[in-house]
Amino acid sequence: MANSTTDRAKPAQTETISLMAILAPAVGWLIPGAGHMIQKRWIRGLLLFVSIVTLFLLGLAMQGRIYRANGGDILDILGFVGDVGAGAMYILTLANDWGQGAIAFATADYGTKFMIVAGLLNFIAIADAYHIAIGKKR
Amino acid sequence: MTITLTHFSAALVFSLCASIVFGIAHRDNTREMVRYGAKCFAMFLGGVFVAGWIMWLLRR
């Protein structure tokens, strides 16, 4: 009797885990830290959000350049891969035509790197949210 | 709006943000997260000072 109850509970639990394993990384990509927040890791999510968004916005404010999808120079492709990790912020930046990059500012190059790193850090946060979703991490 | 950071303040902000993410992502419990984050931050800043002194020596 106890076994049949356990057997019935198992598929539902697996379904929940697999749904969260897809949902958490997707939401986490779109909004940094949100993958943790939907799994009730509020403080971790908030810290990730603040860190990644601060880095990206500072990069923009420093007149950094945003990379678009391209098939040219390998460094440009890698720049795009990094930037795209920022999710909604990247989409918003492209939509508003921000992040053109200004050669006049010496710190603009730092800004470009800040935005790439923000995207790459978000990839790490996404992987962490996934590990929490599959139960590999608490 | 344009923000102009110095080399050091840019490195400081970068180190802080990256250390927070590293700490959260690479450790399992809160205590270890804080310790690892602090260690990463110290290593980043230490690296900045070491690189700075090396560049100063090379320039002379």
N, CA and C atoms of all chains as a GROMACS GRO file, in nm:
protein
  594
    1MET      N    1   0.083  -0.121   0.000
    1MET     CA    2   0.000   0.000   0.000
    1MET      C    3   0.087   0.126   0.000
    2ALA      N    4   0.186   0.124   0.090
    2ALA     CA    5   0.276   0.239   0.100
    2ALA      C    6   0.354   0.257  -0.029
    3ASN      N    7   0.390   0.144  -0.090
    3ASN     CA    8   0.466   0.150  -0.214
    3ASN      C    9   0.387   0.214  -0.328
    4SER      N   10   0.257   0.178  -0.336
    4SER     CA   11   0.176   0.233  -0.444
    4SER      C   12   0.159   0.385  -0.428
    5THR      N   13   0.151   0.434  -0.305
    5THR     CA   14   0.142   0.578  -0.280
    5THR      C   15   0.269   0.648  -0.327
    6THR      N   16   0.382   0.586  -0.295
    6THR     CA   17   0.512   0.642  -0.334
    6THR      C   18   0.524   0.645  -0.486
    7ASP      N   19   0.479   0.537  -0.548
    7ASP     CA   20   0.488   0.529  -0.694
    7ASP      C   21   0.403   0.635  -0.762
    8ARG      N   22   0.287   0.665  -0.700
    8ARG     CA   23   0.199   0.765  -0.760
    8ARG      C   24   0.259   0.906  -0.743
    9ALA      N   25   0.327   0.928  -0.633
    9ALA     CA   26   0.384   1.060  -0.604
    9ALA      C   27   0.505   1.090  -0.691
   10LYS      N   28   0.575   0.986  -0.732
   10LYS     CA   29   0.700   1.004  -0.806
   10LYS      C   30   0.686   1.081  -0.939
   11PRO      N   31   0.593   1.041  -1.027
   11PRO     CA   32   0.583   1.112  -1.155
   11PRO      C   33   0.554   1.260  -1.139
   12ALA      N   34   0.466   1.293  -1.041
   12ALA     CA   35   0.432   1.434  -1.019
   12ALA      C   36   0.554   1.514  -0.976
   13GLN      N   37   0.636   1.453  -0.888
   13GLN     CA   38   0.757   1.520  -0.839
   13GLN      C   39   0.856   1.540  -0.953
   14THR      N   40   0.873   1.435  -1.036
   14THR     CA   41   0.966   1.442  -1.149
   14THR      C   42   0.922   1.551  -1.247
   15GLU      N   43   0.789   1.559  -1.268
   15GLU     CA   44   0.736   1.660  -1.358
   15GLU      C   45   0.767   1.800  -1.310
   16THR      N   46   0.748   1.821  -1.176
   16THR     CA   47   0.775   1.952  -1.117
   16THR      C   48   0.922   1.987  -1.132
   17ILE      N   49   1.009   1.889  -1.106
   17ILE     CA   50   1.153   1.914  -1.114
   17ILE      C   51   1.192   1.949  -1.258
   18SER      N   52   1.142   1.874  -1.354
   18SER     CA   53   1.181   1.899  -1.493
   18SER      C   54   1.126   2.032  -1.544
   19LEU      N   55   1.007   2.069  -1.497
   19LEU     CA   56   0.950   2.199  -1.537
   19LEU      C   57   1.036   2.312  -1.481
   20MET      N   58   1.072   2.300  -1.353
   20MET     CA   59   1.156   2.402  -1.290
   20MET      C   60   1.295   2.406  -1.353
   21ALA      N   61   1.344   2.287  -1.395
   21ALA     CA   62   1.477   2.281  -1.458
   21ALA      C   63   1.480   2.356  -1.591
   22ILE      N   64   1.365   2.374  -1.653
   22ILE     CA   65   1.358   2.451  -1.777
   22ILE      C   66   1.325   2.597  -1.747
   23LEU      N   67   1.230   2.614  -1.654
   23LEU     CA   68   1.179   2.748  -1.623
   23LEU      C   69   1.284   2.837  -1.555
   24ALA      N   70   1.356   2.780  -1.456
   24ALA     CA   71   1.451   2.860  -1.378
   24ALA      C   72   1.564   2.918  -1.466
   25PRO      N   73   1.629   2.838  -1.551
   25PRO     CA   74   1.732   2.898  -1.636
   25PRO      C   75   1.676   3.000  -1.734
   26ALA      N   76   1.555   2.973  -1.788
   26ALA     CA   77   1.496   3.065  -1.886
   26ALA      C   78   1.465   3.200  -1.821
   27VAL      N   79   1.400   3.194  -1.704
   27VAL     CA   80   1.365   3.318  -1.633
   27VAL      C   81   1.493   3.388  -1.585
   28GLY      N   82   1.590   3.306  -1.542
   28GLY     CA   83   1.717   3.360  -1.494
   28GLY      C   84   1.795   3.429  -1.604
   29TRP      N   85   1.782   3.379  -1.725
   29TRP     CA   86   1.850   3.445  -1.838
   29TRP      C   87   1.785   3.581  -1.867
   30LEU      N   88   1.651   3.580  -1.865
   30LEU     CA   89   1.578   3.702  -1.898
   30LEU      C   90   1.601   3.811  -1.792
   31ILE      N   91   1.586   3.773  -1.667
   31ILE     CA   92   1.608   3.868  -1.556
   31ILE      C   93   1.710   3.806  -1.462
   32PRO      N   94   1.830   3.863  -1.453
   32PRO     CA   95   1.933   3.805  -1.366
   32PRO      C   96   1.883   3.786  -1.223
   33GLY      N   97   1.907   3.666  -1.170
   33GLY     CA   98   1.867   3.636  -1.032
   33GLY      C   99   1.725   3.583  -1.018
   34ALA      N  100   1.643   3.601  -1.122
   34ALA     CA  101   1.503   3.558  -1.114
   34ALA      C  102   1.491   3.405  -1.108
   35GLY      N  103   1.588   3.335  -1.165
   35GLY     CA  104   1.589   3.189  -1.159
   35GLY      C  105   1.602   3.138  -1.016
   36HIS      N  106   1.671   3.215  -0.933
   36HIS     CA  107   1.684   3.182  -0.791
   36HIS      C  108   1.558   3.224  -0.716
   37MET      N  109   1.506   3.340  -0.754
   37MET     CA  110   1.389   3.393  -0.682
   37MET      C  111   1.267   3.303  -0.699
   38ILE      N  112   1.245   3.247  -0.820
   38ILE     CA  113   1.127   3.160  -0.835
   38ILE      C  114   1.144   3.028  -0.761
   39GLN      N  115   1.266   3.002  -0.713
   39GLN     CA  116   1.288   2.882  -0.630
   39GLN      C  117   1.301   2.921  -0.483
   40LYS      N  118   1.254   3.042  -0.454
   40LYS     CA  119   1.248   3.095  -0.316
   40LYS      C  120   1.386   3.118  -0.253
   41ARG      N  121   1.487   3.137  -0.336
   41ARG     CA  122   1.618   3.179  -0.286
   41ARG      C  123   1.625   3.330  -0.303
   42TRP      N  124   1.549   3.401  -0.220
   42TRP     CA  125   1.527   3.544  -0.239
   42TRP      C  126   1.655   3.626  -0.226
   43ILE      N  127   1.732   3.602  -0.121
   43ILE     CA  128   1.851   3.686  -0.097
   43ILE      C  129   1.956   3.662  -0.204
   44ARG      N  130   1.978   3.535  -0.238
   44ARG     CA  131   2.075   3.502  -0.344
   44ARG      C  132   2.032   3.567  -0.476
   45GLY      N  133   1.903   3.555  -0.507
   45GLY     CA  134   1.850   3.612  -0.630
   45GLY      C  135   1.868   3.763  -0.635
   46LEU      N  136   1.839   3.826  -0.522
   46LEU     CA  137   1.850   3.972  -0.515
   46LEU      C  138   1.996   4.017  -0.532
   47LEU      N  139   2.086   3.946  -0.464
   47LEU     CA  140   2.229   3.980  -0.475
   47LEU      C  141   2.280   3.962  -0.619
   48LEU      N  142   2.236   3.853  -0.682
   48LEU     CA  143   2.276   3.830  -0.822
   48LEU      C  144   2.220   3.939  -0.912
   49PHE      N  145   2.093   3.974  -0.890
   49PHE     CA  146   2.029   4.079  -0.969
   49PHE      C  147   2.106   4.210  -0.957
   50VAL      N  148   2.131   4.250  -0.832
   50VAL     CA  149   2.199   4.379  -0.809
   50VAL      C  150   2.339   4.378  -0.872
   51SER      N  151   2.414   4.270  -0.852
   51SER     CA  152   2.552   4.264  -0.903
   51SER      C  153   2.555   4.270  -1.056
   52ILE      N  154   2.474   4.187  -1.120
   52ILE     CA  155   2.479   4.178  -1.267
   52ILE      C  156   2.422   4.303  -1.332
   53VAL      N  157   2.308   4.350  -1.279
   53VAL     CA  158   2.247   4.471  -1.337
   53VAL      C  159   2.338   4.593  -1.317
   54THR      N  160   2.398   4.604  -1.199
   54THR     CA  161   2.489   4.717  -1.173
   54THR      C  162   2.604   4.717  -1.274
   55LEU      N  163   2.663   4.600  -1.295
   55LEU     CA  164   2.776   4.590  -1.387
   55LEU      C  165   2.734   4.628  -1.530
   56PHE      N  166   2.617   4.579  -1.572
   56PHE     CA  167   2.569   4.608  -1.707
   56PHE      C  168   2.537   4.757  -1.724
   57LEU      N  169   2.463   4.813  -1.627
   57LEU     CA  170   2.424   4.954  -1.637
   57LEU      C  171   2.546   5.047  -1.629
   58LEU      N  172   2.642   5.010  -1.544
   58LEU     CA  173   2.765   5.091  -1.538
   58LEU      C  174   2.838   5.087  -1.672
   59GLY      N  175   2.839   4.969  -1.734
   59GLY     CA  176   2.900   4.955  -1.867
   59GLY      C  177   2.834   5.046  -1.969
   60LEU      N  178   2.701   5.050  -1.964
   60LEU     CA  179   2.628   5.139  -2.056
   60LEU      C  180   2.660   5.285  -2.027
   61ALA      N  181   2.659   5.320  -1.895
   61ALA     CA  182   2.685   5.458  -1.856
   61ALA      C  183   2.828   5.501  -1.887
   62MET      N  184   2.918   5.404  -1.897
   62MET     CA  185   3.057   5.436  -1.932
   62MET      C  186   3.076   5.442  -2.084
   63GLN      N  187   2.964   5.443  -2.155
   63GLN     CA  188   2.964   5.451  -2.302
   63GLN      C  189   3.025   5.328  -2.368
   64GLY      N  190   3.003   5.214  -2.306
   64GLY     CA  191   3.053   5.089  -2.365
   64GLY      C  192   2.977   5.052  -2.491
   65ARG      N  193   3.036   4.962  -2.566
   65ARG     CA  194   2.976   4.920  -2.693
   65ARG      C  195   2.908   4.784  -2.676
   66ILE      N  196   2.790   4.771  -2.735
   66ILE     CA  197   2.719   4.643  -2.730
   66ILE      C  198   2.743   4.571  -2.864
   67TYR      N  199   2.767   4.440  -2.854
   67TYR     CA  200   2.791   4.362  -2.976
   67TYR      C  201   2.659   4.308  -3.030
   68ARG      N  202   2.644   4.315  -3.161
   68ARG     CA  203   2.527   4.256  -3.226
   68ARG      C  204   2.564   4.121  -3.285
   69ALA      N  205   2.462   4.043  -3.323
   69ALA     CA  206   2.488   3.914  -3.387
   69ALA      C  207   2.572   3.938  -3.512
   70ASN      N  208   2.682   3.866  -3.524
   70ASN     CA  209   2.770   3.890  -3.638
   70ASN      C  210   2.845   3.761  -3.673
   71GLY      N  211   2.896   3.758  -3.792
   71GLY     CA  212   2.971   3.641  -3.835
   71GLY      C  213   3.111   3.680  -3.880
   72GLY      N  214   3.162   3.787  -3.820
   72GLY     CA  215   3.292   3.838  -3.864
   72GLY      C  216   3.407   3.793  -3.777
   73ASP      N  217   3.473   3.891  -3.716
   73ASP     CA  218   3.589   3.867  -3.633
   73ASP      C  219   3.552   3.778  -3.512
   74ILE      N  220   3.642   3.686  -3.478
   74ILE     CA  221   3.615   3.592  -3.367
   74ILE      C  222   3.591   3.665  -3.235
   75LEU      N  223   3.664   3.776  -3.213
   75LEU     CA  224   3.646   3.852  -3.088
   75LEU      C  225   3.509   3.918  -3.083
   76ASP      N  226   3.460   3.961  -3.201
   76ASP     CA  227   3.326   4.020  -3.208
   76ASP      C  228   3.219   3.915  -3.177
   77ILE      N  229   3.243   3.793  -3.228
   77ILE     CA  230   3.147   3.684  -3.203
   77ILE      C  231   3.144   3.652  -3.052
   78LEU      N  232   3.264   3.645  -2.993
   78LEU     CA  233   3.273   3.616  -2.849
   78LEU      C  234   3.211   3.729  -2.767
   79GLY      N  235   3.229   3.851  -2.814
   79GLY     CA  236   3.167   3.967  -2.748
   79GLY      C  237   3.016   3.955  -2.750
   80PHE      N  238   2.964   3.912  -2.862
   80PHE     CA  239   2.819   3.893  -2.875
   80PHE      C  240   2.770   3.784  -2.780
   81VAL      N  241   2.845   3.674  -2.775
   81VAL     CA  242   2.807   3.563  -2.686
   81VAL      C  243   2.802   3.610  -2.540
   82GLY      N  244   2.900   3.690  -2.502
   82GLY     CA  245   2.902   3.744  -2.366
   82GLY      C  246   2.784   3.837  -2.342
   83ASP      N  247   2.763   3.930  -2.433
   83ASP     CA  248   2.656   4.029  -2.417
   83ASP      C  249   2.518   3.967  -2.409
   84VAL      N  250   2.496   3.864  -2.492
   84VAL     CA  251   2.363   3.804  -2.502
   84VAL      C  252   2.321   3.737  -2.369
   85GLY      N  253   2.418   3.707  -2.285
   85GLY     CA  254   2.388   3.647  -2.155
   85GLY      C  255   2.311   3.740  -2.063
   86ALA      N  256   2.314   3.870  -2.093
   86ALA     CA  257   2.245   3.967  -2.007
   86ALA      C  258   2.093   3.964  -2.025
   87GLY      N  259   2.044   3.887  -2.121
   87GLY     CA  260   1.900   3.865  -2.137
   87GLY      C  261   1.821   3.988  -2.176
   88ALA      N  262   1.722   4.022  -2.093
   88ALA     CA  263   1.631   4.133  -2.125
   88ALA      C  264   1.705   4.266  -2.137
   89MET      N  265   1.810   4.282  -2.057
   89MET     CA  266   1.887   4.408  -2.064
   89MET      C  267   1.953   4.422  -2.201
   90TYR      N  268   2.000   4.310  -2.255
   90TYR     CA  269   2.063   4.312  -2.387
   90TYR      C  270   1.959   4.348  -2.494
   91ILE      N  271   1.842   4.283  -2.485
   91ILE     CA  272   1.735   4.308  -2.582
   91ILE      C  273   1.690   4.454  -2.576
   92LEU      N  274   1.675   4.504  -2.453
   92LEU     CA  275   1.633   4.643  -2.432
   92LEU      C  276   1.736   4.742  -2.487
   93THR      N  277   1.862   4.710  -2.466
   93THR     CA  278   1.970   4.796  -2.516
   93THR      C  279   1.969   4.802  -2.668
   94LEU      N  280   1.951   4.686  -2.729
   94LEU     CA  281   1.946   4.682  -2.877
   94LEU      C  282   1.824   4.756  -2.928
   95ALA      N  283   1.709   4.733  -2.863
   95ALA     CA  284   1.584   4.794  -2.908
   95ALA      C  285   1.590   4.946  -2.903
   96ASN      N  286   1.659   4.998  -2.802
   96ASN     CA  287   1.668   5.144  -2.787
   96ASN      C  288   1.791   5.203  -2.855
   97ASP      N  289   1.865   5.117  -2.921
   97ASP     CA  290   1.986   5.160  -2.992
   97ASP      C  291   2.089   5.225  -2.898
   98TRP      N  292   2.093   5.176  -2.775
   98TRP     CA  293   2.196   5.224  -2.681
   98TRP      C  294   2.323   5.141  -2.704
   99GLY      N  295   2.426   5.179  -2.631
   99GLY     CA  296   2.550   5.100  -2.636
   99GLY      C  297   2.622   5.108  -2.769
  100GLN      N  298   2.629   5.230  -2.821
  100GLN     CA  299   2.698   5.249  -2.948
  100GLN      C  300   2.850   5.255  -2.932
  101GLY      N  301   2.893   5.286  -2.810
  101GLY     CA  302   3.038   5.295  -2.784
  101GLY      C  303   3.090   5.431  -2.826
  102ALA      N  304   3.169   5.492  -2.739
  102ALA     CA  305   3.224   5.624  -2.770
  102ALA      C  306   3.375   5.620  -2.758
  103ILE      N  307   3.441   5.644  -2.869
  103ILE     CA  308   3.588   5.638  -2.869
  103ILE      C  309   3.646   5.756  -2.789
  104ALA      N  310   3.567   5.864  -2.778
  104ALA     CA  311   3.615   5.984  -2.709
  104ALA      C  312   3.644   5.958  -2.561
  105PHE      N  313   3.575   5.860  -2.502
  105PHE     CA  314   3.595   5.832  -2.360
  105PHE      C  315   3.694   5.716  -2.342
  106ALA      N  316   3.795   5.743  -2.261
  106ALA     CA  317   3.897   5.638  -2.238
  106ALA      C  318   3.838   5.518  -2.165
  107THR      N  319   3.735   5.544  -2.082
  107THR     CA  320   3.677   5.435  -2.002
  107THR      C  321   3.571   5.357  -2.080
  108ALA      N  322   3.541   5.398  -2.204
  108ALA     CA  323   3.438   5.329  -2.282
  108ALA      C  324   3.474   5.182  -2.304
  109ASP      N  325   3.602   5.156  -2.318
  109ASP     CA  326   3.647   5.018  -2.338
  109ASP      C  327   3.618   4.934  -2.212
  110TYR      N  328   3.636   4.996  -2.095
  110TYR     CA  329   3.600   4.927  -1.970
  110TYR      C  330   3.451   4.895  -1.971
  111GLY      N  331   3.372   4.993  -2.017
  111GLY     CA  332   3.227   4.976  -2.023
  111GLY      C  333   3.189   4.856  -2.108
  112THR      N  334   3.254   4.843  -2.223
  112THR     CA  335   3.228   4.729  -2.312
  112THR      C  336   3.256   4.599  -2.238
  113LYS      N  337   3.367   4.594  -2.166
  113LYS     CA  338   3.404   4.472  -2.092
  113LYS      C  339   3.308   4.447  -1.977
  114PHE      N  340   3.264   4.553  -1.913
  114PHE     CA  341   3.167   4.538  -1.802
  114PHE      C  342   3.041   4.468  -1.851
  115MET      N  343   2.993   4.509  -1.969
  115MET     CA  344   2.868   4.451  -2.021
  115MET      C  345   2.888   4.305  -2.061
  116ILE      N  346   3.004   4.275  -2.120
  116ILE     CA  347   3.033   4.135  -2.156
  116ILE      C  348   3.039   4.049  -2.030
  117VAL      N  349   3.110   4.099  -1.929
  117VAL     CA  350   3.125   4.022  -1.805
  117VAL      C  351   2.990   4.006  -1.733
  118ALA      N  352   2.906   4.109  -1.740
  118ALA     CA  353   2.772   4.097  -1.679
  118ALA      C  354   2.697   3.980  -1.743
  119GLY      N  355   2.705   3.970  -1.874
  119GLY     CA  356   2.640   3.859  -1.945
  119GLY      C  357   2.700   3.724  -1.906
  120LEU      N  358   2.832   3.719  -1.896
  120LEU     CA  359   2.898   3.593  -1.861
  120LEU      C  360   2.867   3.551  -1.717
  121LEU      N  361   2.862   3.651  -1.627
  121LEU     CA  362   2.826   3.620  -1.488
  121LEU      C  363   2.683   3.569  -1.481
  122ASN      N  364   2.597   3.623  -1.568
  122ASN     CA  365   2.459   3.574  -1.569
  122ASN      C  366   2.453   3.428  -1.616
  123PHE      N  367   2.542   3.390  -1.707
  123PHE     CA  368   2.547   3.248  -1.747
  123PHE      C  369   2.580   3.160  -1.627
  124ILE      N  370   2.673   3.206  -1.542
  124ILE     CA  371   2.708   3.130  -1.421
  124ILE      C  372   2.587   3.121  -1.329
  125ALA      N  373   2.515   3.235  -1.314
  125ALA     CA  374   2.396   3.237  -1.229
  125ALA      C  375   2.289   3.142  -1.283
  126ILE      N  376   2.276   3.137  -1.416
  126ILE     CA  377   2.178   3.047  -1.480
  126ILE      C  378   2.212   2.901  -1.448
  127ALA      N  379   2.340   2.866  -1.460
  127ALA     CA  380   2.385   2.729  -1.430
  127ALA      C  381   2.356   2.695  -1.285
  128ASP      N  382   2.377   2.792  -1.196
  128ASP     CA  383   2.350   2.770  -1.053
  128ASP      C  384   2.201   2.747  -1.029
  129ALA      N  385   2.117   2.827  -1.095
  129ALA     CA  386   1.972   2.812  -1.080
  129ALA      C  387   1.929   2.673  -1.130
  130TYR      N  388   1.991   2.628  -1.236
  130TYR     CA  389   1.961   2.494  -1.290
  130TYR      C  390   2.000   2.385  -1.190
  131HIS      N  391   2.118   2.400  -1.132
  131HIS     CA  392   2.164   2.301  -1.033
  131HIS      C  393   2.071   2.296  -0.912
  132ILE      N  394   2.019   2.410  -0.872
  132ILE     CA  395   1.922   2.411  -0.761
  132ILE      C  396   1.794   2.339  -0.805
  133ALA      N  397   1.752   2.366  -0.929
  133ALA     CA  398   1.626   2.307  -0.979
  133ALA      C  399   1.633   2.154  -0.988
  134ILE      N  400   1.749   2.101  -1.024
  134ILE     CA  401   1.759   1.954  -1.036
  134ILE      C  402   1.800   1.888  -0.904
  135GLY      N  403   1.820   1.970  -0.802
  135GLY     CA  404   1.850   1.917  -0.669
  135GLY      C  405   1.996   1.887  -0.645
  136LYS      N  406   2.082   1.932  -0.735
  136LYS     CA  407   2.226   1.910  -0.718
  136LYS      C  408   2.283   2.004  -0.612
  137LYS      N  409   2.213   2.116  -0.592
  137LYS     CA  410   2.257   2.214  -0.493
  137LYS      C  411   2.135   2.258  -0.413
  138ARG      N  412   2.157   2.295  -0.286
  138ARG     CA  413   2.045   2.338  -0.203
  138ARG      C  414   2.012   2.484  -0.226
  139MET      N  415   2.353   5.996  -1.995
  139MET     CA  416   2.434   6.005  -1.874
  139MET      C  417   2.566   5.930  -1.894
  140THR      N  418   2.674   5.998  -1.862
  140THR     CA  419   2.805   5.933  -1.875
  140THR      C  420   2.874   5.927  -1.740
  141ILE      N  421   2.920   5.811  -1.705
  141ILE     CA  422   2.996   5.794  -1.581
  141ILE      C  423   3.141   5.766  -1.617
  142THR      N  424   3.229   5.840  -1.554
  142THR     CA  425   3.371   5.816  -1.578
  142THR      C  426   3.434   5.765  -1.449
  143LEU      N  427   3.473   5.640  -1.450
  143LEU     CA  428   3.537   5.581  -1.332
  143LEU      C  429   3.688   5.581  -1.351
  144THR      N  430   3.759   5.590  -1.240
  144THR     CA  431   3.905   5.576  -1.249
  144THR      C  432   3.937   5.428  -1.268
  145HIS      N  433   4.060   5.398  -1.303
  145HIS     CA  434   4.101   5.258  -1.320
  145HIS      C  435   4.074   5.179  -1.193
  146PHE      N  436   4.109   5.241  -1.078
  146PHE     CA  437   4.095   5.168  -0.953
  146PHE      C  438   3.949   5.147  -0.914
  147SER      N  439   3.867   5.252  -0.929
  147SER     CA  440   3.726   5.235  -0.891
  147SER      C  441   3.656   5.137  -0.984
  148ALA      N  442   3.695   5.137  -1.112
  148ALA     CA  443   3.637   5.039  -1.206
  148ALA      C  444   3.674   4.898  -1.163
  149ALA      N  445   3.800   4.879  -1.124
  149ALA     CA  446   3.846   4.746  -1.079
  149ALA      C  447   3.775   4.706  -0.950
  150LEU      N  448   3.749   4.806  -0.864
  150LEU     CA  449   3.683   4.780  -0.735
  150LEU      C  450   3.539   4.733  -0.758
  151VAL      N  451   3.466   4.803  -0.843
  151VAL     CA  452   3.326   4.767  -0.871
  151VAL      C  453   3.320   4.630  -0.938
  152PHE      N  454   3.410   4.611  -1.035
  152PHE     CA  455   3.415   4.484  -1.107
  152PHE      C  456   3.441   4.369  -1.009
  153SER      N  457   3.540   4.388  -0.922
  153SER     CA  458   3.577   4.283  -0.825
  153SER      C  459   3.461   4.250  -0.733
  154LEU      N  460   3.392   4.353  -0.685
  154LEU     CA  461   3.282   4.334  -0.592
  154LEU      C  462   3.169   4.253  -0.656
  155CYS      N  463   3.128   4.297  -0.776
  155CYS     CA  464   3.016   4.230  -0.844
  155CYS      C  465   3.052   4.086  -0.880
  156ALA      N  466   3.171   4.066  -0.936
  156ALA     CA  467   3.212   3.931  -0.976
  156ALA      C  468   3.226   3.840  -0.855
  157SER      N  469   3.280   3.894  -0.744
  157SER     CA  470   3.299   3.813  -0.622
  157SER      C  471   3.166   3.766  -0.565
  158ILE      N  472   3.066   3.854  -0.568
  158ILE     CA  473   2.934   3.817  -0.516
  158ILE      C  474   2.878   3.699  -0.596
  159VAL      N  475   2.886   3.709  -0.729
  159VAL     CA  476   2.832   3.602  -0.815
  159VAL      C  477   2.913   3.472  -0.794
  160PHE      N  478   3.046   3.484  -0.790
  160PHE     CA  479   3.130   3.365  -0.769
  160PHE      C  480   3.096   3.297  -0.636
  161GLY      N  481   3.084   3.379  -0.532
  161GLY     CA  482   3.055   3.326  -0.399
  161GLY      C  483   2.924   3.248  -0.397
  162ILE      N  484   2.820   3.306  -0.456
  162ILE     CA  485   2.688   3.242  -0.456
  162ILE      C  486   2.689   3.115  -0.543
  163ALA      N  487   2.753   3.124  -0.658
  163ALA     CA  488   2.744   3.012  -0.753
  163ALA      C  489   2.837   2.894  -0.721
  164HIS      N  490   2.948   2.922  -0.656
  164HIS     CA  491   3.048   2.816  -0.639
  164HIS      C  492   3.049   2.747  -0.504
  165ARG      N  493   2.965   2.790  -0.412
  165ARG     CA  494   2.961   2.726  -0.281
  165ARG      C  495   2.818   2.689  -0.242
  166ASP      N  496   2.807   2.597  -0.146
  166ASP     CA  497   2.675   2.541  -0.114
  166ASP      C  498   2.602   2.608   0.002
  167ASN      N  499   2.674   2.646   0.106
  167ASN     CA  500   2.602   2.709   0.217
  167ASN      C  501   2.648   2.854   0.239
  168THR      N  502   2.563   2.925   0.312
  168THR     CA  503   2.581   3.071   0.326
  168THR      C  504   2.719   3.110   0.379
  169ARG      N  505   2.762   3.040   0.482
  169ARG     CA  506   2.891   3.071   0.544
  169ARG      C  507   3.006   3.057   0.442
  170GLU      N  508   3.002   2.946   0.369
  170GLU     CA  509   3.108   2.923   0.269
  170GLU      C  510   3.098   3.022   0.153
  171MET      N  511   2.976   3.061   0.119
  171MET     CA  512   2.956   3.160   0.012
  171MET      C  513   3.022   3.292   0.048
  172VAL      N  514   2.998   3.335   0.172
  172VAL     CA  515   3.055   3.463   0.218
  172VAL      C  516   3.209   3.454   0.220
  173ARG      N  517   3.258   3.342   0.271
  173ARG     CA  518   3.405   3.325   0.279
  173ARG      C  519   3.469   3.323   0.141
  174TYR      N  520   3.407   3.248   0.050
  174TYR     CA  521   3.464   3.236  -0.085
  174TYR      C  522   3.455   3.369  -0.160
  175GLY      N  523   3.340   3.438  -0.142
  175GLY     CA  524   3.323   3.570  -0.204
  175GLY      C  525   3.428   3.668  -0.156
  176ALA      N  526   3.450   3.669  -0.024
  176ALA     CA  527   3.551   3.759   0.035
  176ALA      C  528   3.691   3.724  -0.016
  177LYS      N  529   3.717   3.593  -0.028
  177LYS     CA  530   3.849   3.548  -0.077
  177LYS      C  531   3.870   3.593  -0.222
  178CYS      N  532   3.766   3.577  -0.305
  178CYS     CA  533   3.775   3.620  -0.445
  178CYS      C  534   3.799   3.771  -0.454
  179PHE      N  535   3.727   3.846  -0.370
  179PHE     CA  536   3.741   3.992  -0.370
  179PHE      C  537   3.883   4.032  -0.333
  180ALA      N  538   3.936   3.967  -0.229
  180ALA     CA  539   4.073   3.996  -0.185
  180ALA      C  540   4.173   3.959  -0.295
  181MET      N  541   4.151   3.847  -0.362
  181MET     CA  542   4.241   3.804  -0.470
  181MET      C  543   4.236   3.902  -0.588
  182PHE      N  544   4.115   3.946  -0.621
  182PHE     CA  545   4.101   4.044  -0.730
  182PHE      C  546   4.178   4.172  -0.698
  183LEU      N  547   4.152   4.224  -0.576
  183LEU     CA  548   4.217   4.350  -0.537
  183LEU      C  549   4.368   4.332  -0.524
  184GLY      N  550   4.408   4.218  -0.467
  184GLY     CA  551   4.551   4.189  -0.457
  184GLY      C  552   4.615   4.186  -0.595
  185GLY      N  553   4.546   4.124  -0.690
  185GLY     CA  554   4.593   4.118  -0.828
  185GLY      C  555   4.610   4.256  -0.890
  186VAL      N  556   4.515   4.344  -0.856
  186VAL     CA  557   4.522   4.482  -0.907
  186VAL      C  558   4.647   4.551  -0.856
  187PHE      N  559   4.672   4.537  -0.725
  187PHE     CA  560   4.791   4.601  -0.666
  187PHE      C  561   4.921   4.542  -0.721
  188VAL      N  562   4.926   4.410  -0.732
  188VAL     CA  563   5.046   4.345  -0.785
  188VAL      C  564   5.071   4.390  -0.929
  189ALA      N  565   4.964   4.388  -1.011
  189ALA     CA  566   4.978   4.430  -1.151
  189ALA      C  567   5.022   4.576  -1.159
  190GLY      N  568   4.965   4.658  -1.070
  190GLY     CA  569   5.001   4.800  -1.066
  190GLY      C  570   5.149   4.821  -1.037
  191TRP      N  571   5.200   4.748  -0.935
  191TRP     CA  572   5.342   4.761  -0.899
  191TRP      C  573   5.432   4.708  -1.011
  192ILE      N  574   5.390   4.599  -1.076
  192ILE     CA  575   5.470   4.544  -1.188
  192ILE      C  576   5.479   4.647  -1.300
  193MET      N  577   5.365   4.710  -1.330
  193MET     CA  578   5.366   4.811  -1.437
  193MET      C  579   5.453   4.930  -1.399
  194TRP      N  580   5.449   4.967  -1.270
  194TRP     CA  581   5.531   5.078  -1.221
  194TRP      C  582   5.680   5.044  -1.238
  195LEU      N  583   5.716   4.919  -1.205
  195LEU     CA  584   5.856   4.876  -1.218
  195LEU      C  585   5.899   4.872  -1.365
  196LEU      N  586   5.810   4.824  -1.452
  196LEU     CA  587   5.843   4.816  -1.594
  196LEU      C  588   5.862   4.955  -1.656
  197ARG      N  589   5.788   5.052  -1.602
  197ARG     CA  590   5.792   5.187  -1.658
  197ARG      C  591   5.923   5.258  -1.623
  198ARG      N  592   5.986   5.216  -1.513
  198ARG     CA  593   6.109   5.282  -1.467
  198ARG      C  594   6.233   5.233  -1.543
   0.00000   0.00000   0.00000
